[in-house]
Amino acid sequence: MHMLMDWLMATVRHPYDMWDAIGFLGAAVFGARFIIQWLKSEMEGRSVIPIAFWYCSLAGALINLVYVIHLRSLPLVLGNVLPLFIYGRNLYLTYRERGRLAEAASGGP
């Protein structure tokens, strides 16, 4: 318990700067995706992943990437770079599907 209290006090006394604000912002944007997904699923009564989930994933990971590049931590950089491709791909697939559905609804080829 003593170690936990020491860590907590060191965290409270930490001289926060712009980089810490960027780190907190990235974590908040990235974390918001779960709230968005949960609320959308509750509204529809089934598990749904809305497009805002992928935008928050992409934006949060990009903000976090800027922060971890500043920290010069290769494991954290890789952990934020690699999923960017997945988030981008999911956005591409979502828009491609929407385009196909719109084309089908309009009687296109």
C-alpha positions in Angstrom: 0.0 0.0 0.0 2.9 2.3 0.8 4.3 2.0 -2.8 0.9 2.8 -4.2 0.7 6.0 -2.1 4.2 7.0 -3.1 3.4 6.5 -6.8 0.1 8.5 -6.4 1.9 11.4 -4.7 4.6 11.4 -7.3 1.9 11.5 -10.0 0.1 14.4 -8.4 3.3 16.4 -8.0 4.5 15.7 -11.5 5.2 19.0 -13.5 2.7 18.4 -16.3 3.4 20.1 -19.6 2.1 20.2 -23.2 3.3 16.7 -23.9 1.4 15.3 -21.0 -1.7 17.1 -22.3 -1.2 15.5 -25.7 -0.9 12.1 -24.0 -4.1 12.6 -22.0 -5.9 13.8 -25.1 -4.9 10.8 -27.1 -6.0 8.4 -24.3 -9.3 10.3 -24.0 -10.1 10.2 -27.7 -9.0 6.6 -28.0 -11.1 5.6 -24.9 -14.2 7.5 -26.2 -14.6 4.9 -28.9 -15.8 2.3 -26.4 -18.4 4.7 -25.0 -19.6 5.4 -28.6 -19.8 1.7 -29.4 -21.6 0.9 -26.1 -24.2 3.7 -26.6 -24.8 2.7 -30.2 -25.2 -0.9 -29.3 -27.6 0.0 -26.5 -29.7 2.1 -28.9 -29.9 -0.7 -31.4 -30.2 -3.6 -28.9 -27.4 -5.5 -30.6 -23.6 -5.2 -30.8 -22.8 -2.5 -33.4 -19.5 -0.8 -34.3 -20.4 2.6 -35.7 -18.1 4.5 -38.0 -17.3 7.0 -35.2 -15.6 4.1 -33.4 -13.1 3.8 -36.3 -12.6 7.6 -36.5 -11.9 7.7 -32.7 -9.5 4.8 -33.1 -7.6 6.5 -35.9 -7.5 9.9 -34.2 -6.6 8.6 -30.8 -3.9 6.4 -32.2 -2.4 9.3 -34.2 -2.4 11.6 -31.2 -0.9 8.8 -29.1 1.7 8.2 -31.8 2.8 11.9 -31.6 3.1 11.5 -27.8 5.1 8.2 -27.9 7.4 9.5 -30.6 8.2 12.3 -28.2 8.9 9.7 -25.5 11.2 7.8 -28.0 9.8 4.5 -27.0 10.0 2.0 -29.9 7.6 -0.5 -28.4 5.0 2.1 -27.9 5.6 3.6 -31.3 5.1 0.2 -33.0 2.0 -0.4 -30.8 0.4 2.8 -32.1 1.6 2.6 -35.8 0.6 -1.0 -36.6 -3.1 -0.6 -35.7 -3.4 2.6 -37.8 -3.5 0.4 -40.9 -6.4 -1.7 -39.5 -8.4 1.4 -38.5 -7.8 3.0 -42.0 -8.8 -0.3 -43.7 -12.0 -0.6 -41.7 -12.9 3.0 -42.7 -12.2 2.1 -46.3 -14.3 -1.0 -46.1 -17.2 0.9 -44.5 -17.3 3.5 -47.1 -16.9 1.0 -49.9 -19.9 -0.9 -48.5 -21.9 2.3 -48.3 -21.1 3.1 -51.9 -22.2 -0.3 -53.0 -25.4 -0.1 -51.1 -26.1 3.4 -52.5 -25.4 2.1 -56.0 -27.7 -0.9 -55.5 -30.5 1.3 -54.1 -30.3 3.7 -57.1 -30.5 0.8 -59.5 -26.9 1.1 -60.7 -24.7 -1.7 -62.0 
